[in-house]
């Protein structure tokens, strides 16, 4: 009996060592002092209100109301992905809901603790090349793999504190926080085999960002606040891509416990990059905040370096939508969201809401009719808008 116990202990020890070896990362530390590919000084656009209106950047707009039924009702959204000719994927604080590209409801991924269910989804990514949807479930610490129609395929467990995921072809990136708030991006293939981890150093304020990683041209863009850089990861190395310059005072992050406290400490003219970042062919879109009350949305032309703050014309429908993401394969297409409760508010008079709202015929009469039919309790409305090739 004693020998049997010893044998069992040895077997368990060998198993633990094998598991530890399997999960051992090669750690690569990113050199943040490398020269960046592009530098953009956003000071002028942030401090000085531009004359150009956001409406004047838009070439065309298309409206897609999301079907409202008992299975598709959305609460607060976390992420929306419009996969061009495929489907629309919406992650709210409870569910992952799939619509087709016309807004018709297809499926709500099952909630629960079963092998094909999600308990608390916090991040998702769509691999457009292969047509797979990936969802990270914080409750089970699993990355779940589904077809574009929501049919469960497989999962694998990630033993990390994952903040965000992005998937491109056979590679998955996870933005993670390790011990002592070390911010890193780990990589592994879609079978769950670990590859490498790229450490960026200590992040003094780990819950600052809305997004950590975004897909771009066969690679990934990585946003982080520490040195105002946006990095590009191409599967081998991470290199600084953009340096964002903007007015900000020296911040002691350790004194703040909440994001709201940090934002409210800023004075007018001092801006904080919120981490919201999307990139199209000719533009990148960034969001800045100051003194807790003012948000500045910037569209920057990558060719000219010129930035324009989002400023809407009076009586313009574009003032009602939030910029959500960039089309996964679109040139200068971005995705916006209209919240019906704002659009149909009694505080907005009917004549104010629609009179002159389409001065440049950016919205077709058919799409305008869809907007006018919206009710306060309807699901959000997807807005596809294409920016002009240059500012």
N, C-alpha and C positions, 0 to 999 in steps of 0.2 A: 504493500500500500504506500509505504514511504517512497519507494523508488518511482511508483506511478505518479505521485505528486511532484517529484523532482522533474520527471520527464515532461509533465504538463507545464511546469514553470518555464522550463527551457524552451518548449515550443512557443509559448506565449511571448517570451522574450525575443525569440527569433522573428516572430510575426511583427512585433512592434518595431524592431529594427528595420525590417523590410519595408514597413509602411513609412517609417521616418525617412528612409532612403528614397522612396518613391516620391515623396512630397518635398524633397530637398530642391530648392531653387538655386540657379546660378544668378547671383545678384550683380547687376550692372548699375553703377552710380552715374547719373547723368551730370555732365559737366555744364553747368548753367553759364559759364563764362565764355562759351563758344560764340563766335560771331553769328548773328541772326541773318536770315535771308532778306527780311524786309523790316524796316522800322516805320511806324506810322505815328505822327504827332497829332493826337486828337484834341489838343488843348483848344484850338480855335473854334472847333465845332461845339465843344462842350460849354465854353465860356460865352461865346458870341452866338446869339440866335441867328441862324442862317435865313436868308430871304427865300430860298427855294423851299417849296412845300413837298412833303412826302408824296402827295398825289402826283406831283410832276415827275417823280421817278418811275411811276407805274405805267407799264405798257398796256396791260390787260388784266382783267379780274374774272374769275369763274367761281360761282357759288354752288356748294354741295351741302344741302341740309342733311343731317344724320337722322335716320329713321328713329322715331320715338315709339317704343313699346315697353311692356313690362320687363322684358329681358335685356333691353339695351339702355336703360336709364343710367345716365352718368352723374357722378357726384364731382368732387373736386378732381381735376385732371392732373396727372403727373407728366405724361408724355403722349404726343400724338405723332404717328408716322404715316405719311401718305406715300405708298409704294407705287406711284405712277400708274401703270396699267394693271396692277394687281389689286391690292386692297388697302383699306384704311384701318390702322391699328390704334386703339386708344387705351391707355393705361390710366385708370383713376386710382383713388386710394383704396379701392376694394376689389376691382375686377380688371380683367383684360378682355376687351370687347372688339370684335372684328366686324367691319362693314365692307361692302364692295366699293368700287371706285365711283359708284353713283349714290352712295350713302345708305344703301339697303343693308339692314342687319343680317349678318351671317351666323355668328356664334358668339356666345359668352363662355370663356374657358371656365371649366368647373372649379368651384372653390372647395377646399378641404385639405386633408392630409394624405390622400391616396397617391399612388405613384404617378398618376397623370393629372393631378390637381395642384392648384396653387393656394397657399394659405394667406400669404401677405406679399403680393408682388410689388417690387420697388423699382425695377428697371427692366427695359426690354430693348431689343435691337432686331432689325430685319435684314437678313442676308438676301439681297435682291437677286444676286447671280444664281443662287441655288434654290431660292424660294422657300426659305425656312425662317420661322419666327422663334426668337429666343427670349425667354422670360426668366429673370432672377427672382426666386422666392426667398425672402429673408427668413421666413419661419423655418423652412427646412434646409436653408443654405444650399439650394439646388439651382442649377441653370437648366431650365426645361426647354426642350426642343419640340416645336410643332410645325406642321405644314402651314402654308399661307391661309388655309381654311380652318385652322385650329385643331387639326387632328394630332393627337399626342404621338411622338416618336420615341423619345428617349430623354434621359437626364443624367447629369453627373454632379457630384457634390463638390462645393468649393469651400475649403476650410479657411476662409478669410472673411474680414469685414468688408463686404463689397458695397460700394457706393453707386457704381454705374457699370454697364457693360456695353460693348459694341462688337459686332461680328462682321467680318469681311471674308468671304470665300471659306477657307478652312481655318482661319485664325480668329480667336476670341481675345479681346482685351477686357480686363476688369480693372477699374480704378478702386484701389483699396487703401485702407489706413491700418498700419501695423502698430506695434508698440511705440509709445511716446509720440504718437501722431506722425509717424513717418509716412509721407504720401508716396505711393508707388503705383505703377501700372504693371500688372502681371499678364503674361501671355501663355496661352496653351491652345492646342488644336481642338477641333470640334468633337473629338472623341473623349476629351477630358484629360489628355496627357499634358502634364506641366512642361513648360519650356524655359521661361526666364522671367525675371522680375527686374524692372527698371526703377530704381529708387531715386526720388527727386529731393530727398531731405525732409526735414521736419516741417510740417504744416502747422502753424500756430493757431489756425482757426479752421478746423476740419469740416465744419458744416456750412461753410460760406457759399458753396457753389450750387447752382441749379443743375448744371451738367458738367461732366468731367471729360468724356470722350465722345467725339463725333466722327462719322465716316467721311472720308474725302479722297476721291480719286485713287482707289486701291490701297489706301492707308488710313491712318487715324490722326485726327487733330486732338491734342490734349491741352486743356485749359487749366491753369492754376494761377493763384494770385501772387505768390511769394515774390516773384521778380517781374511780374507783368508780362511774362512770355506766353506765347501759344506754341506748343511743340508739335512736330510732325513725326509719326512713327510709321516706318515702311516695312516692318517685319524683321529688320535686322538691328537697326539702331534708332535712337531718339535724338532728334536735333532741333534746336530752337528755330522756329520758322518766322514768327512775328514778334516784335516788341512793341507793346502799346504804351505810348507816352501820354500822360494826362496829369492835370494838377491834383495833387494829394499831399497831405502833410504826413509826417512820420507817425505811424500808429503803433502803440503798445497793445498788441492783441490780447495779452494775458489778462488785462483788466476787464474784458468783456465776457459775459456768459451767454449772451444771445445776440443774434444778428441784428435785431432791432436796436439794441443798445449801441452797437457799433455804428450803424447808419445814422442814428439820431445825434451822434457826437460830431458828425461832419457839418461844416459850415457851407454856406452857398459858395460855389466856386471850387470846392474840394470834392473830388469824385472818387468813387470806389467801383472797380470792375466787379460786377456781380457774378461773373462766371457764365452768363448766358452768351453763347457764341455759336453762330452758324455761318457756313461759308458756301457761296455759289461760285460760278465760273469767274465772274468779274467783281463780285462784292463779298465783303464779310459784314455780318451784323453782330453788334455787341450792345450790351446793356450796362449802364452805369447808374449809380444811385448817389444821392447826396442828402444830407440832414434828415433822412428818414421819410421824407415826403415827396421828393422830386426824383423821377426816373427819366433818364435820357436814353432813348434808343438811337443808335447810330448806324447808318449804312455807309461803309467806306469803299470807295472804288479802289481796287487793288492796283490798277494801272496808273491812275493819276495821284493816288494818295489823298484825294479830297473826301471829306466826311460831311454828311448831312444829318442833322438831327431830325427825328420824326416830328413833324409839325403838320397838322392837318388843316385843310381849308375849312372855313365855316360851311356848315350844312353838307359835310362830306361823309359818306358812309364808311370810308376807310378809318375814320376815327373810332369806329365801334369794334374793330378787331385787333386782337393781340397777335404778335408774331410768335409762331410756335416752333417751326423747324424749317429746314430747306428740303425741297423735293429730293428724294434719294438719288435720282439720276437726272434731275433737271438742270439746265444751263443756269439761267438767272431766275428760276422759279422758287418762290418761297411759299410757305403755308401759314395762313393765319386762322384764328378762331374768333367767331362772333358769339358772345354770350347772349342768348335770347332775353334774359331778364333785363339786361341793359338796353337792348334794342327796343323792347316794347314797354319800357318804363313810362308810367303816367307823367313823370316829370319832363319827358321829352314830347313836346307837342307834335301832332301829326304833320302839320305844315312845316315845322322846323326839321323834322326827321327826314322828309323826302323832297322838299322843295329845293331844287338845285343840287341834289345829291349825286347826280350823274352828269356833270357839266361836259366831260370829255368823252362821253359814251364808253366809259371803261367797263360798264356793266350792261349786259344785254337786257332787253325788255323782259325776256323770259326769266333771267336770274333776278331781276328787280321784283318781279311778281312773286318769286319764291321768298324773298326777304319780307315782303309785305304780308305774306301768309303766316309768318312765324308767330307763335304764341309764347307767352312767358315761360311755360313749363316744358317747352320743347327741348330736345337735345341741342348741343352746340352745333354751329354751322361751320363747315370747312370753307375757307376762303383761299383759293389758289391765285396768287398774283405774280405776274412776271415783271421784273424791273427792266428798264431800258438798258441798252448795252453800255451806256456811260451816263455820267451825271452832267 
